[in-house]
Structures are given as structure tokens and as C-alpha cells.
Amino acid sequence: MSAELNTKIESAKNKLIGSSSSDNDYEEFLPRWFRDKYTPFLLKRRKLIIAILVAMWAVFLGFATQLEAVPFKLYELLPETQNFHQVIFVQEEWKTRTSNPLQVHLLFGLDHRQPLNLHGTRPKNFVSGETGTPEWDNRFDLDEISAQLQMIRVAEEFAINPRSGLKIDNQEGINRQIVDSRTGSLEDTIDGGASSSVQGAYGIQSLFHALQTWENVSIAADSDTGEYIKVIEHSCIPCWNTFKIEPNPFDLDRGYIDPELGTVIDALIINATSNLNNDCNCYGFFPIASDVCLYETRASSTETLLKCSESNDNVAEQIGNFLSSGFTSVDEQWWTDYIFAIGDSYGRFTRIAMYDIQVMTVLSASESDFKKGLRMAKKFDDWMDDHNSDSQNPLRVLVYVPGAEEWKVSSILVPSGIQNLLLSLALAFVVLLLASGNYITATIATITIGMICTCVLGFIQILGWGLGAIESVLIVIVVGFSVDYTVHLADSYMASKSLTREGKTLDALVHTGQSVLSGAISTLGASLPMFGAQIIFFQKFGIFIFLTIALSLIYSLGFFAAVMPIIGPLGTSGTLTNFYRTFVQSIHDHIKELEDEQQKIDAMNKAQSEMILLSIHEESEENDTSAHDETKKEMDAS
């Protein structure tokens, strides 16, 4: 009797301290270690363990808040000892800003609202040079004098008085490469354009300013009277040193309308006030008025080399004359990237479709400060909107800032990375909630996973990585690595039959601790060979896995296991059935009421049916009796 009582008492103790306390369950080393060593230590010092791990989390949180996005650098793909890293690093980082400045392009001729037609192709599938076609601005026409003057005004605005915040380097002026040229041509520079192939495009690059210098062999001495004089510095020979033009070209645009006749005059009159120079070889004036020819005199039959334009291709003709004026074509090689022409299906010239003014900024082409770059890009956008809304400007401009797309990506790396982490944590909470069926366990587990993620982000900052393209890929999987060990312990805790929190924690550690610790050791060992990888991505990936698994092990066996004996759920506390049990019961009761009512209705219908059948039966018997009586009477009568 005494032995039986002792067995019952021992069984009750097992239920109180954990259903896994039988000696047969601890034959292996790790379960025995978790039972005899780790769990007693954890239960005794659980508050201290929680305090230490929370303090560690707070320190890493401070580092994580300092995490900033860093631009992707090509040389970072390989370590510093590799030639690839050293060569690319020198090219990108050792250049002075002035030798590698950021050039902003002001493009005229494209639709500034939608410069590229993707023809239904999704932007993510865009392939540069292969996808889409340019959307040309049909209003773009450089034959208009107002358009030519607009190009001049824009370049001079950025060179002389740029708007604040645009970060324009206007110290170099306009077309620095031809500053000593008397004709606007590179061939007229000191070295005859020999250095143009290696010379940087400093300052403001404006083709029309070079064309203006080349065209303006004479300048207006008196713009009111239309009198012109020879430009002394110009190397070519004008036809006259002084002359007058009637009507005044400054009043012209697309031809001059005679005020008396009311018709368009397609030839202006030059009244020479000096003798004609033989062998004159100069061209005419800028702006270039369309549909206008200049003759030396009305009576003369010999045309000079002054401009004689042709309808609809005036500017193109003069630009062609300018770019091909020399024997070496250094001007054509220099300016070929600043103007774009299109032709028909036979390859014949149609029109000038795009014009580019290049603006030098004080930023480097490899600028890594995305905040500074985006502020500048925003100022350029504001300038573009103001310029395009000005009714005095006939052409619309599109601003292209190289590197802006990389700055934009860098600006969203940190917020999008944090957003993805929070989304992953939310999904992890839902999964834990459904798997455990207990919102208390799911909440504690999610908090543990969040602390692991925060520590990983803090480590990234401590290691000096920043949040670049590689790190953004890696943090996507941090929740997946972090959730594994915690969810196993949570599941074991909920599956335990123990009646106390300490007993449930003991069961979880004994049953699952071995698997958690063994899995962590194998994963940590698998990540070690990646530390020596030559490709930086794999090296960082190995370090990232090691950190995440180590922190997951510490916080799952430390923080989570220490918190559960204090506030872990017991019995039905925190279970989801507490929320829907009443609702389900009310639905069940309502269904029961409906069934009872239906049974009553069925009973009433059955009773009514029986009464009707009884009535029919009685009526039938009465009819049979009456028929029998009548038959009997008939028989008696017979």
C-alpha cells in the first residue's frame, strides 16, 4: 500500500515539474545537460539573463539607428588585394572632382513628360538601347530665331547667374576648350585642337555659342540703324569692313514682312559703306533667320560667302558648314554628342531632333552622398518646371542628371529594408499564432525575433558595411534564419503536459534544446569556410549567416527561454479559442433552436397529415356503409 502511494506521489511531482523528468528520457548527454545544468541555471538567474540580453539589444539598437545607405561600388565585389579592386578603386576614388565632374544634360527635342515610349513593355524589363523608342517633341524647331536665342540664354544663365542649389561650377565659363579661339573652332586654338581628344568638357558646353562666334564675323555697331563693322579678332576675311543691312536683321523671324507691301521679303539689302574685299571667306550672322538670303548689293549678280539660307534646313546647313569647316574635323568630333539628327528610311537627313547643353557641377561623377545629390536633382526639377512654364521659351527642356537613379535607390534602401523586416515580422507573428494557437506565445516569440533582427542590423553598422545593395539582399532572409529556433521552442512549450511554466520550459529545452543547439553548431560550421571567399558577396554572406545564427541561438535559449517561465501561458490562457468559443457556442445554440423549431413544425405537419388521412378513412368507411345498406335494401325489396 505504501509503495503504491509513493508511486502516485512521484507521478504527481512529474506532472508539476515536467512530464519529461523520468530518468529514461535523459540517456543522451545534451538532454541530460539541459535538464541538470542549463535549466536550473536559467530558472535561477532568469531575470539577470533577461536584463543582460535586453541591455545588449539596446546597445545594438543604438548602432542600428545610425545605419545609412551606401552606394554600390563595383570594386567592392573583390577584396583590396585583388588587381580588379585596385584598378577600379583608383579610377573611381582617386580622381579629383575636376578631372571627373558630374555633368548634367539639358535636353531639348524630347517630350519632357514621357521621353521614352516603352510600347507596353514593363519598366522592370527595360533594356537600355534595345527597349522603347524616343518620344520627340514635335514643337522642336531650331530654325526659329526665338529658339536659337533660348539656347543662348539657357547656357548664359547657368554660366553667369545659376539658381541657388543647382551646384553649378561656373568658374570655367562657356566652352572653355575654345576660350582662345577667334572663330569658335577648335582648329583656331593654340594647339589647333590637338588636345581635344583628351581634354575634359569643362564649364558649360554650348554648341550655339561656338556657332555664334563662328557666324559673327561682323557685329552690330548700331543695332537701331542696322550698321555693322568687321570683328577685328576674326581670322577670316569679310566682304566689307563696314556695311548696313536693310531691314534690320534683329527684327526678323521667319522672313521680314515689308510694312508697305505687306509681303514677305526673302532677300535683305546690304548697303556697303566700304570697298568690297576680294577673296572674302566669311559666313554670316547669328541668330540665323530662316528663309533669308544676303546679297552684296541689290544690283550685284555675284553672291558673297555671307549666309544664304534654304527653307527648313537653315540651322542644319550652317551647323554642317561649321563642323566641317576644317580639314581635321576636330569640331565635328567634339560636338557630335551634343546634337542629334534623324533621317528618313533611305538615310537622308530630315531634321535636327535633339540639342544638348551640358552643365558642369561641383559634384563628382562618382558622388556617393545621395542626400546631397537628390537635393541638387530636386532643384534641377524645379528649374525645369519653371523654365517650361515660361511663355517666353518656345522649346521645352528635359533635365537628365546621371547617377540620380542610383541616389534614389540608395535613399530607399534603409526605409525599404526596415519596412521589409517589419512586414516579415508581421507575417512571422501570423504564422506563429496559427501554429501555436496562442497569442501570448506568438507575441513573446515575435519580440525575440525582432530583437535578433535589431542586433544583426547593429552588427552591420559596427562592421562598417552600411546598407548597400549586398546588405539589402542579405537582410531579407534575416527573419527566416531568426525564427527557426524560437518557433521550435515555442511549439515544444505549448505541447508540454506540465502544469507549471517552469515544467513547460524544462520540457521545451529537454525535448528541443538538443536539436536547436545541434542545428546551430552545424550551420555555424558551414558558414566558416565562406569567411575566406574571394568574392565579397559570399564573404559577407558567410559572416551574415554566422551572426544571425549565433544571435538566434543566444536569444532563443536565453531571452525566450528565460521569459516563458515568468509570463508564459498556462492552461487555456492566451488560446485563440477564448476569442471564438462564445461565438461558436452562440452559433451552436442558434442552430439548436432552429432545429427544435423545425422539429416542432415537422411534428405539426405530421399530425395534420395524419388527421387528414383519418378523415379520409372515416369518410370512406361511411361511404362503404351507405352503399352496403342500399344494396341490402335493394335485395330485400327484390
VEXMAR-157849 format. One line per 4 residues: number of its first residue (from 1); their letters; for each residue x, y, z of C-alpha. Coordinates in pm, whole numbers, plus 50000, padded with zeros to 5 digits. Example, Ala and Ser with C-alpha at 12.3 -4.5 7.8 and 13.67 -1.06 7.14 Angstrom:
<sites>
1) AS) 51230/49550/50780  51367/49894/50714
</sites>
This chain:
<sites>
1) MSAE) 50000/50000/50000  50289/50233/50088  50469/50158/49759  50158/50235/49559
5) LNTK) 50118/50569/49742  50481/50664/49671  50431/50590/49300  50130/50820/49286
9) IESA) 50318/51098/49468  50614/51065/49226  50374/51076/48930  50216/51395/49064
13) KNKL) 50561/51553/49105  50643/51469/48744  50331/51649/48625  50418/51955/48833
17) IGSS) 50784/51990/48732  50759/51844/48382  50646/51530/48219  50999/51465/48093
21) SSDN) 51162/51410/48432  51184/51032/48406  51542/50904/48413  51484/50705/48094
25) DYEE) 51439/51027/47900  51789/51153/47974  52007/50881/47840  52179/51121/47595
29) FLPR) 52426/51386/47706  52257/51705/47575  51908/51634/47714  52069/51546/48048
33) WFRD) 52276/51864/48035  51969/52077/47962  51782/51909/48249  52052/51904/48515
37) KYTP) 52271/52203/48430  52124/52461/48194  51759/52473/48301  51832/52509/48677
41) FLLK) 52085/52781/48593  51832/52956/48366  51547/52938/48617  51767/53067/48899
45) RRKL) 51914/53364/48706  51639/53429/48454  51589/53794/48548  51962/53864/48521
49) IIAI) 51977/53687/48183  51681/53889/48057  51841/54215/48179  52174/54137/48012
53) LVAM) 52016/54043/47678  51785/54347/47681  52085/54571/47754  52276/54409/47469
57) WAVF) 51976/54464/47240  51962/54833/47343  52330/54878/47252  52281/54721/46911
61) LGFA) 51964/54926/46862  52173/55241/46906  52411/55126/46633  52120/55016/46409
65) TQLE) 51966/55366/46423  52291/55503/46274  52274/55268/45977  52284/55457/45648
69) AVPF) 52258/55355/45287  52581/55336/45090  52607/55334/44710  52716/55023/44530
73) KLYE) 53080/55031/44424  53198/54792/44156  53539/54747/44314  53374/54616/44634
77) LLPE) 53299/54285/44462  53656/54166/44524  53895/54222/44819  54151/54502/44829
81) TQNF) 54438/54265/44747  54295/54191/44402  54408/54390/44097  54044/54434/43992
85) HQVI) 53967/54616/44317  54274/54837/44299  54226/54941/43936  53856/55025/43971
89) FVQE) 53915/55194/44307  54179/55423/44160  53956/55507/43864  53655/55596/44080
93) EWKT) 53801/55732/44403  54145/55875/44330  54034/56109/44056  53994/56468/44164
97) RTSN) 53648/56612/44123  53766/56846/43847  53901/56554/43643  53577/56359/43680
101) PLQV) 53295/56609/43735  52927/56528/43729  52782/56666/43405  52410/56745/43390
105) HLLF) 52242/56743/43049  51972/56990/42942  51799/56815/42652  51576/56993/42401
109) GLDH) 51371/56798/42148  51237/56514/42366  50897/56503/42528  50986/56621/42878
113) RQPL) 50688/56437/43033  50747/56098/42867  51078/56092/42679  51063/55717/42608
117) NLHG) 50780/55505/42470  50814/55152/42606  50539/55017/42375  50375/54824/42657
121) TRPK) 50700/54685/42798  50711/54691/43175  50974/54931/43315  51141/54644/43504
125) NFVS) 51203/54471/43168  51361/54778/43012  51691/54714/42837  51898/55020/42754
129) GETG) 51946/55061/42380  51703/54782/42294  51368/54865/42453  51140/55151/42351
133) TPEW) 51169/55445/42116  51222/55815/42189  50920/56042/42202  51020/56350/42005
137) DNRF) 50880/56695/42080  50703/56799/41761  50736/57166/41857  51116/57147/41849
141) DLDE) 51242/57369/41566  51585/57530/41578  51510/57734/41266  51312/57970/41484
145) ISAQ) 51520/58267/41594  51342/58263/41930  51456/57901/41981  51816/57986/41892
149) LQMI) 51816/58274/42136  51662/58047/42401  51959/57810/42370  52196/58104/42417
153) RVAE) 52001/58237/42720  51994/57899/42896  52370/57848/42864  52443/58202/42981
157) EFAI) 52202/58167/43273  52396/57870/43410  52734/58028/43334  52663/58375/43473
161) NPRS) 52381/58358/43728  52283/57998/43813  51998/57938/44053  52093/57857/44412
165) GLKI) 52109/57485/44493  52196/57368/44141  52563/57332/44241  52688/57465/43908
169) DNQE) 53062/57508/43862  53052/57832/43664  53420/57915/43713  53508/57763/43376
173) GINR) 53261/57973/43178  53114/57863/42844  53314/57635/42612  53644/57655/42795
177) QIVD) 53811/57449/42522  53774/57733/42268  53818/58031/42500  54121/58150/42297
181) SRTG) 53962/58079/41958  53875/58379/41744  53634/58184/41526  53473/57940/41770
185) SLED) 53656/57649/41608  53894/57415/41788  54128/57444/41491  54176/57811/41576
189) TIDG) 54305/57733/41927  54672/57746/42022  54733/57375/41961  54493/57353/41668
193) GASS) 54257/57121/41857  54527/56855/41909  54437/56815/42278  54063/56790/42218
197) SVQG) 54069/56409/42233  54194/56414/42593  54060/56747/42711  53767/56744/42952
201) AYGI) 53439/56913/42864  53465/57171/43138  53224/57451/43213  52906/57492/43011
205) QSLF) 52913/57319/42673  52700/57516/42427  52722/57440/42054  52526/57752/41967
209) HALQ) 52780/57973/42142  53055/57822/41928  52833/57863/41620  52758/58221/41720
213) TWEN) 53130/58303/41738  53187/58135/41403  52894/58315/41240  52951/58660/41383
217) VSIA) 53230/58786/41158  53074/59128/41190  52899/59285/41483  52632/59548/41504
221) ADSD) 52785/59889/41562  52441/60040/41588  52154/59795/41628  51900/60074/41569
225) TGEY) 52033/60169/41225  52146/59823/41121  52510/59925/41069  52778/59655/41106
229) IKVI) 53154/59658/41138  53419/59389/41097  53526/59183/41401  53894/59269/41424
233) EHSC) 53990/58944/41602  53825/58722/41345  54068/58532/41121  53850/58513/40810
237) IPCW) 53806/58790/40554  53463/58957/40549  53335/59102/40227  53312/59453/40377
241) NTFK) 53465/59609/40681  53154/59819/40735  52805/59795/40587  52438/59837/40659
245) IEPN) 52158/59582/40632  51803/59681/40548  51570/59578/40706  51744/59531/41041
249) PFDL) 51806/59154/41098  51734/59197/41467  51371/59247/41377  51348/58931/41168
253) DRGY) 51198/58590/41237  51098/58354/40954  51134/58632/40700  51070/59005/40704
257) IDPE) 50728/59148/40621  50753/59470/40423  50535/59726/40605  50435/59892/40276
261) LGTV) 50369/59587/40060  50262/59352/40341  50454/59068/40179  50750/58861/40296
265) IDAL) 51085/58980/40167  51316/58681/40114  51629/58890/40047  51782/59164/40256
269) IINA) 51972/59457/40109  52332/59522/40207  52441/59881/40161  52820/59866/40158
273) TSNL) 52988/60157/40334  53336/60030/40244  53505/59868/39948  53449/59500/39868
277) NNDC) 53733/59276/39987  53848/59026/39728  53869/58661/39836  53630/58718/40125
281) NCYG) 53560/58388/40301  53341/58468/40599  52990/58347/40673  52705/58549/40808
285) FFPI) 52522/58624/41130  52372/58473/41439  52083/58427/41512  52025/58264/41176
289) ASDV) 51700/58392/41028  51518/58134/40817  51429/58190/40453  51661/58491/40423
293) CLYE) 51950/58546/40178  52205/58824/40194  52341/58970/39870  52624/59219/39847
297) TRAS) 52401/59473/39667  52063/59466/39503  52223/59522/39162  52509/59277/39202
301) STET) 52479/58932/39048  52768/58779/39243  52682/58621/39578  52925/58663/39862
305) LLKC) 53007/58399/40120  52761/58563/40352  52483/58332/40467  52231/58230/40209
309) SESN) 51979/58005/40384  51750/57744/40243  51397/57685/40363  51351/57446/40659
313) DNVA) 51715/57339/40693  51887/57667/40762  52037/57588/41100  52137/57236/40998
317) EQIG) 52318/57375/40695  52509/57629/40899  52599/57379/41168  52720/57144/40896
321) NFLS) 52933/57422/40746  53076/57498/41089  53157/57139/41187  53315/57058/40850
325) SGFT) 53496/57386/40801  53841/57240/40876  54042/56956/40735  54075/56755/41058
329) SVDE) 53707/56779/41163  53804/56824/41528  53492/57034/41577  53272/56755/41444
333) QWWT) 53438/56505/41676  53390/56734/41975  53028/56839/41915  52887/56514/41774
337) DYIF) 52741/56417/42113  52560/56747/42160  52325/56737/41863  52115/56457/41718
341) AIGD) 51961/56441/41370  51712/56196/41225  51651/56088/40868  51405/55901/40655
345) SYGR) 51402/55531/40569  51661/55595/40297  51906/55753/40538  51851/56106/40407
349) FTRI) 51863/56391/40655  51522/56505/40777  51575/56743/41065  51765/56816/41384
353) AMYD) 51573/56631/41654  51763/56697/41978  52002/56954/42122  52209/56908/42439
357) IQVM) 52355/57172/42669  52598/57012/42912  52643/57173/43253  52937/57103/43484
361) TVLS) 52856/57073/43856  53069/57086/44168  52986/56720/44243  53194/56423/44132
365) ASES) 53062/56176/43874  53105/55906/44142  52929/56112/44409  52834/55882/44698
369) DFKK) 52641/56133/44911  52293/56052/44783  52128/56312/45006  52334/56592/44852
373) GLRM) 52277/56453/44502  51900/56420/44543  51873/56776/44678  52054/56900/44368
377) AKKF) 51835/56686/44138  51523/56830/44305  51649/57184/44235  51704/57093/43869
381) DDWM) 51349/56955/43852  51216/57282/43993  51420/57481/43742  51289/57263/43456
385) DDHN) 50928/57316/43563  50976/57693/43587  51155/57710/43253  50892/57506/43072
389) SDSQ) 50608/57711/43217  50763/58039/43095  50572/58154/42786  50884/58330/42652
393) NPLR) 51052/57993/42594  50918/57823/42280  51100/57492/42346  51062/57252/42639
397) VLVY) 51365/57118/42823  51426/56779/42984  51691/56759/43258  51897/56441/43288
401) VPGA) 52115/56402/43598  52348/56098/43568  52356/55899/43890  52017/56022/44013
405) EEWK) 51868/55675/43978  52145/55530/44197  52089/55804/44455  51719/55723/44457
409) VSSI) 51788/55352/44510  52029/55437/44794  51770/55666/44956  51512/55387/44979
413) LVPS) 51747/55107/45087  51721/55182/45460  51346/55256/45482  51255/54973/45246
417) GIQN) 51487/54736/45433  51324/54825/45766  50980/54804/45604  51055/54456/45470
421) LLLS) 51179/54346/45813  50862/54472/45981  50649/54302/45717  50839/53977/45768
425) LALA) 50793/54006/46144  50420/54061/46097  50396/53752/45877  50606/53558/46128
429) FVVL) 50361/53659/46404  50068/53533/46197  50242/53201/46131  50337/53163/46498
433) LLAS) 49984/53249/46601  49834/52985/46375  50098/52726/46460  50083/52766/46839
437) GNYI) 49719/52870/46867  49825/53107/47149  49873/53481/47110  50090/53513/47425
441) TATI) 50344/53263/47294  50330/53417/46945  50390/53768/47086  50689/53665/47301
445) ATIT) 50839/53472/47009  50792/53766/46769  50955/54007/47016  51250/53767/47042
449) IGMI) 51284/53751/46664  51264/54131/46642  51547/54167/46895  51760/53925/46690
453) CTCV) 51698/54130/46373  51788/54454/46552  52116/54305/46676  52202/54190/46323
457) LGFI) 52145/54542/46187  52357/54684/46468  52638/54442/46383  52623/54556/46018
461) QILG) 52685/54913/46136  52965/54805/46374  53139/54617/46094  53128/54937/45886
465) WGLG) 52934/54785/45599  52647/55031/45580  52332/54929/45397  52426/54874/45035
469) AIES) 52294/54651/44761  52456/54337/44906  52336/54406/45260  51983/54477/45136
473) VLIV) 51972/54131/44981  52103/53970/45299  51864/54133/45547  51568/53992/45354
477) IVVG) 51649/53647/45492  51732/53753/45850  51380/53680/45978  51383/53337/45818
481) FSVD) 51706/53247/45997  51593/53405/46324  51250/53242/46352  51363/52880/46330
485) YTVH) 51493/52808/46683  51238/53025/46861  50940/52865/46690  51066/52513/46779
489) LADS) 51095/52606/47145  50752/52772/47139  50595/52464/46983  50753/52235/47244
493) YMAS) 50638/52464/47524  50278/52453/47401  50292/52073/47353  50412/52011/47709
497) KSLT) 50165/51844/47950  50327/52004/48255  50107/52211/48485  50364/52483/48559
501) REGK) 50556/52735/48346  50888/52603/48478  50788/52249/48386  50681/52353/48035
505) TLDA) 51012/52538/47987  51203/52233/48107  51015/52010/47863  51081/52253/47576
509) LVHT) 51455/52269/47649  51495/51897/47704  51294/51789/47400  51403/52065/47157
513) GQSV) 51722/52214/47302  51933/51934/47161  51800/51990/46807  51837/52368/46837
517) LSGA) 52194/52352/46964  52299/52084/46714  52143/52270/46421  52313/52594/46525
521) ISTL) 52655/52430/46557  52626/52268/46212  52511/52593/46048  52782/52798/46217
525) GASL) 53041/52546/46100  52905/52557/45744  52941/52938/45734  53306/52942/45841
529) PMFG) 53457/52841/45502  53279/53136/45342  53488/53377/45551  53778/53316/45314
533) AQII) 53580/53367/44992  53742/53597/44735  53410/53735/44613  53293/53985/44873
537) FFQK) 52927/53888/44845  52996/53531/44960  53230/53653/45231  52965/53887/45368
541) FGIF) 52704/53616/45328  52910/53380/45547  52961/53647/45815  52592/53735/45799
545) IFLT) 52482/53372/45848  52726/53328/46138  52600/53642/46315  52234/53563/46260
549) IALS) 52258/53201/46377  52472/53292/46680  52230/53564/46788  51931/53340/46722
553) LIYS) 52083/53072/46945  52159/53320/47224  51818/53486/47223  51612/53169/47178
557) LGFF) 51786/52968/47452  51846/53282/47658  51581/53552/47631  51285/53342/47511
561) AAVM) 51358/53052/47750  51400/53296/48040  51079/53491/47970  50849/53190/47930
565) PIIG) 50883/53071/48296  50769/53421/48401  50481/53511/48168  50436/53203/47951
569) PLGT) 50074/53088/47903  49919/52822/48123  49605/52620/48063  49372/52799/47825
573) SGTL) 49522/53146/47881  49607/53315/47555  49449/53048/47338  49258/53159/47032
577) TNFY) 48957/52952/47135  48893/53209/47411  48802/53457/47142  48574/53243/46932
581) RTFV) 48439/52989/47185  48144/53212/47284  48080/53296/46922  48086/52930/46822
585) QSIH) 47864/52837/47117  47612/53107/47027  47604/52981/46670  47557/52625/46800
589) DHIK) 47272/52734/47028  47108/52923/46744  47134/52618/46519  46988/52406/46801
593) ELED) 46695/52645/46834  46635/52630/46460  46645/52251/46469  46397/52240/46759
597) EQQK) 46162/52475/46579  46195/52268/46265  46114/51952/46463  45802/52119/46604
601) IDAM) 45696/52226/46258  45758/51873/46127  45555/51727/46414  45267/51965/46346
605) NKAQ) 45277/51886/45975  45281/51515/46054  44982/51549/46290  44790/51745/46029
609) SEMI) 44868/51481/45767  44750/51206/46000  44426/51392/46076  44359/51438/45705
613) LLSI) 44424/51069/45638  44197/50971/45930  43924/51197/45799  43955/51047/45453
617) HEES) 43946/50697/45603  43633/50769/45811  43459/50924/45511  43547/50621/45304
621) EEND) 43404/50386/45568  43083/50590/45582  43052/50570/45205  43107/50195/45214
625) TSAH) 42841/50153/45486  42589/50359/45293  42650/50160/44978  42610/49833/45171
629) DETK) 42282/49945/45324  42143/50046/44986  42245/49715/44836  42077/49527/45121
633) KEMD) 41757/49727/45079  41752/49651/44709  41799/49282/44779  41522/49282/45041
637) AS) 41290/49459/44802  41354/49204/44535
</sites>
